Amino acid sequence: MSCQKIRGGALLARALKEKGVEHVFTLAGGFCNPALEGFMETQTSVINCPHEQVAGHLADGHARITRQPTVCLVGPEGFANAVPAMLEAAGERSPVIFITGSSTLKRQGAGGFKEIDDVAIAAPLVKYSAQITDGERISEFVDRAWIAATSGYPGPVHISLPVDIMFSSFDEDAGRDERPYNRNNLAPARAWPEPEKLKRILSLIEKAERPVVIGGHGVWWSRAEQKLSEACARLRIPMFNVPYHQKLLHQQSQSYLGLADFHQYHPSKPAIQEADVVVMVGGRLDNQMNFGNPPFFPKEQTLICVNGSHEEIEFNRAADELLLCDPGAFFDALSSLSKTWSSWFELQVSRRTTWINEWVNHLKDEDAKGGKMHPLQLSVDVQMAMKRDDWLVFDGGNTHFWSEIGVSIAAAQGQQFAGISHPGSYSLLGVGVSLAVSAKAIHPEKTVVLISGDGAFLSGGLSIEAAFQENLPIVVVIDNNGGLDCISQQQERLFNNGRHFATDFRDIPFHTMFEGMGGHGELVESRDELKPALERAIASGKTACLNVKCKGVISPIVAATSDKRDKASIE
């Protein structure tokens, strides 16, 4: 008996369903219709987005929270729109499968309708980028892309399926007559440590007087954050997250002491520079870590990098000691040590308390001056007005950086969120709304609040339509200082005339935009108006906006990186 014939797009949808894909994000287009029909038949959730970049960011947001691959499906011209989302997903190591319904294979190179070299464009941004040239191999390419996205160092991948293959008919079991016969979602392979090398590294740590652990993305994607927390808490080793990674360990974890960022979290500087052994697990010696060099990591200390994939190991060649090992396996081994470092740990706790008190006192002085709110005060007040186990998202330049500091201040007062999300290491503006909608979609019972700069909202505000369309009410608090303040402040320190240029906005009534779309909106012009306005926004049950007029105040990291006229960016 011959098999039923189905279109290539349906083969694609079935292969992804077999892997366990639960969420697909798209801006529906003619090139992708067979795949959309396949997703409809397999009862896979598809969210139609107002823009392809929004689709990519929503897919990224879902993948970050669930730690499962998601799909962003676009047409050829939509692929170009989705490229920024690839960049953001790559920076966060997010396993998004980007699929392009591309121009016809039959006339490739002859100027086909909407023909672009999507495979070559995507290649530098993703772990794997390939074009399917034979419909019999659709399932195979899905399998290859999935393994690349989830193995070792996770990350986005890209598949291009030409429209003539998308629409052509094939046997429903096409390409299934050879191994692997089982193409379900299998657990990725884990790296196990070389025994002698592990023994040597544990010995170096045990002999240390002032060890520090820095946790990176690899810990999150290997689901080893609880083992990290428990190991450092038991041994009393100070632990810091890499910058832009608030979600790794929350502030109430016994071992967590903040971000490994000298400007955003000042106490990390003496801790890391006084340490005799630093163990970075699941991270990269990139610009945020000064490439492993002094003065961030002093020459006389021992720098150890533990990574679960060869890609990370190769990237971290600057380390004194390298260990290829699954993070969870390493933390199991680390927990076996008998030594503890309580006095060293308590010193860092004391430094954190002093630092937080300094900021609290600074905010009191700022509040006494009157006028518009300080952006840090805005963030702290919003966070303290939220309920425990709500979701917090922030987005922007200075707004992002002030909110990171605000998280530490709110945590010192007992606040703890179910999750925190924000742009990744590329600081791509405009992802906040998409990340907030993702959090609400996965946790509909939770209140989700986004604190966004006005520039960040203008960069990605169109994505708010997804919140309305999918009935996923979020609250957007806009830190409105009338321009790209983060850039203005850099310019004022860099330009010879001490002025800023091409960074101002008009007075935009963001709150009325939400009202016009069917949501709730309020203008907030003083601190005493903020909390009751936030309570009303949450109680409305609608997607809501608080348009808050704030001061433009330079954040510590922007000040530090623009304190010389010849240096206005992080090197």
C-alpha positions, -999 to 999 in steps of 0.1 A, spaced: 0 0 0 15 34 -10 19 61 16 -3 92 17 11 122 -1 16 154 19 33 187 11 69 195 21 56 221 46 35 194 63 66 172 65 84 200 82 56 206 107 54 169 115 91 166 120 90 195 145 60 182 163 78 149 167 106 167 184 82 182 208 79 218 195 49 235 213 52 270 201 56 286 166 57 323 160 52 338 126 39 366 104 19 345 81 30 347 44 23 329 12 57 312 11 49 295 45 13 284 39 20 246 36 39 247 68 11 266 85 -14 241 73 9 214 87 10 231 121 -27 234 120 -32 197 114 -7 188 141 -25 211 165 7 231 172 2 265 188 10 292 163 10 329 172 7 354 144 28 385 151 27 420 138 63 418 126 89 391 120 113 406 145 86 404 171 81 367 161 118 361 167 119 378 200 87 360 212 103 327 202 135 337 221 115 347 252 97 314 253 129 294 248 147 313 276 120 306 301 111 270 291 146 260 281 131 242 251 135 250 214 108 272 198 102 280 161 102 314 143 87 308 108 91 336 82 91 343 45 121 356 25 117 393 31 105 384 67 138 367 72 156 400 68 133 415 95 140 386 118 178 390 117 180 412 148 161 385 168 188 360 157 215 383 171 196 386 204 190 348 206 227 341 199 238 364 227 216 346 251 224 311 238 187 306 231 178 275 210 154 292 185 149 274 152 145 301 125 129 287 94 127 306 61 102 297 34 126 308 7 127 315 -30 123 286 -55 152 261 -57 146 254 -93 156 289 -104 181 296 -77 206 323 -88 184 335 -116 166 363 -97 136 344 -83 108 361 -65 122 375 -32 154 356 -37 181 363 -10 210 342 3 194 336 37 217 308 45 248 329 41 233 359 60 223 337 89 255 317 92 275 342 113 247 346 138 236 310 144 252 276 152 239 260 121 224 274 88 215 251 59 192 249 29 171 218 22 175 209 -14 157 175 -13 122 171 2 131 135 11 156 150 36 133 174 55 131 153 86 169 148 85 176 185 84 152 192 113 170 165 133 204 181 124 193 216 133 177 204 166 209 186 177 229 217 169 205 240 188 204 219 220 239 202 222 270 216 239 267 253 239 230 259 229 220 285 204 198 295 175 198 276 142 184 283 107 168 262 81 158 274 46 131 255 28 126 266 -8 90 273 -18 89 247 -45 99 220 -20 75 236 5 45 231 -19 56 198 -35 41 165 -25 60 136 -8 53 103 9 44 111 45 73 88 56 98 104 33 134 99 44 125 76 73 140 45 58 174 51 73 189 58 108 181 74 131 147 58 131 139 74 164 138 112 158 121 122 190 136 148 213 165 128 229 185 142 258 216 160 246 250 144 253 268 157 284 306 161 288 321 142 317 354 153 332 388 138 328 393 123 363 429 135 368 422 170 356 391 173 378 412 161 407 438 188 400 413 216 398 395 205 430 429 205 447 436 241 435 402 252 449 407 235 482 441 251 487 427 285 480 422 311 507 398 334 488 379 315 460 352 330 439 327 313 415 313 331 384 283 314 368 274 319 332 248 309 306 260 273 304 248 267 339 213 279 330 210 258 298 223 227 315 197 232 343 224 231 369 216 264 387 203 246 418 235 225 421 255 257 418 235 274 445 238 244 469 275 238 463 285 275 470 261 278 499 275 247 516 311 257 510 305 294 516 321 304 484 310 338 470 291 334 438 284 360 411 264 359 378 280 370 346 266 404 335 232 404 317 222 372 335 199 380 363 179 348 358 207 324 368 204 327 406 178 349 423 187 374 450 174 352 478 198 323 470 221 319 500 252 319 479 244 346 453 261 380 458 253 399 426 266 404 391 303 401 382 302 437 370 324 463 386 303 492 376 268 478 381 277 459 413 306 476 429 313 449 456 322 424 429 354 443 421 372 437 454 359 402 456 372 392 422 404 411 424 413 399 459 405 363 450 434 339 447 413 314 426 384 323 403 363 295 389 341 306 359 315 279 350 295 280 318 308 314 308 330 330 282 361 352 286 346 379 264 346 417 267 324 415 298 352 395 315 380 417 300 390 387 279 405 371 311 430 398 314 442 422 342 431 443 359 398 424 360 416 391 367 450 399 383 480 381 369 489 365 403 455 347 407 445 313 392 417 316 366 398 283 360 372 279 333 348 249 334 327 245 303 303 218 290 312 221 254 343 223 232 331 256 217 334 273 251 367 256 259 382 269 227 369 304 234 384 304 269 420 296 259 432 325 281 424 307 313 451 291 334 432 259 338 405 245 315 381 216 322 356 201 298 328 191 320 290 193 323 283 221 349 261 199 370 288 172 372 313 197 382 291 211 410 285 176 423 323 171 425 328 206 441 303 198 468 326 169 479 352 193 493 353 195 531 367 230 535 346 261 539 353 298 535 328 315 559 349 346 569 357 354 532 320 349 523 308 371 552 331 399 541 314 400 507 280 400 524 291 430 545 303 448 514 270 442 497 250 456 527 272 487 527 268 492 490 230 489 491 227 513 521 248 539 501 222 537 473 193 539 496 207 570 513 214 585 479 178 580 468 166 597 500 188 627 492 175 627 456 138 624 467 143 654 491 152 676 461 118 671 446 110 673 409 109 643 386 117 608 398 151 594 397 151 563 374 165 541 401 137 553 425 112 544 398 125 509 395 127 503 432 92 516 438 78 495 410 95 464 423 84 469 459 48 475 448 48 441 430 38 409 447 63 382 456 66 357 427 55 382 401 76 384 369 98 414 363 112 425 329 133 455 320 146 470 288 166 500 277 199 516 282 202 535 315 167 521 324 181 486 322 212 494 342 193 512 369 168 484 372 197 459 377 208 480 407 171 482 418 168 444 419 195 443 446 179 471 467 144 455 465 159 420 473 175 435 505 140 445 515 127 409 510 114 411 474 117 379 453 104 375 418 94 343 400 116 354 372 135 383 358 141 388 321 159 415 300 180 420 269 211 398 265 247 406 261 241 426 228 219 451 247 194 450 219 167 477 226 131 468 221 129 432 232 112 439 266 76 438 254 82 405 237 99 390 267 71 402 290 45 387 267 64 354 267 65 354 305 27 360 306 20 333 280 39 307 300 27 319 334 -8 334 328 -16 334 365 13 358 373 14 396 370 41 406 346 56 441 348 80 456 322 101 486 331 111 501 297 130 532 286 111 554 262 137 547 235 135 509 240 97 510 238 98 530 205 123 503 192 100 474 199 66 488 210 47 473 180 50 440 197 25 452 223 -2 441 197 6 405 205 -4 411 242 -38 425 230 -43 399 203 -35 369 225 -52 383 256 -20 383 276 -23 415 297 10 429 309 18 462 326 44 485 309 60 512 330 78 536 307 108 556 321 101 586 300 131 611 300 124 624 265 151 608 245 179 583 241 194 594 274 220 568 276 235 580 243 230 617 251 250 614 282 279 596 264 278 624 237 280 651 263 312 636 277 327 628 243 318 658 221 340 688 223 311 712 227 297 691 256 263 688 240 242 659 227 229 655 191 201 635 173 189 618 205 158 638 216 121 627 213 90 648 213 67 645 243 50 612 233 18 602 251 25 565 254 -4 560 278 -30 572 253 -17 548 227 -26 519 250 -60 534 257 -66 537 220 -58 500 215 -83 490 242 -59 490 272 -54 510 303 -31 541 304 -21 567 329 4 596 330 25 597 362 44 629 370 53 625 406 65 597 429 34 597 451 13 590 420 32 559 410 21 532 434 -17 538 432 -14 541 394 4 508 393 -22 492 415 -50 505 392 -31 492 361 -28 457 375 -64 457 388 -77 467 354 -69 433 340 -59 450 307 -26 455 290 -16 488 306 9 516 304 22 540 330 39 569 313 62 581 340 81 614 336 116 608 351 149 626 353 177 617 329 204 604 352 235 586 339 240 551 352 273 539 367 282 517 338 276 544 312 295 569 333 324 545 337 326 538 300 324 574 289 346 591 315 372 600 288 366 619 256 385 592 237 366 563 251 328 562 249 322 525 245 331 493 263 363 478 248 
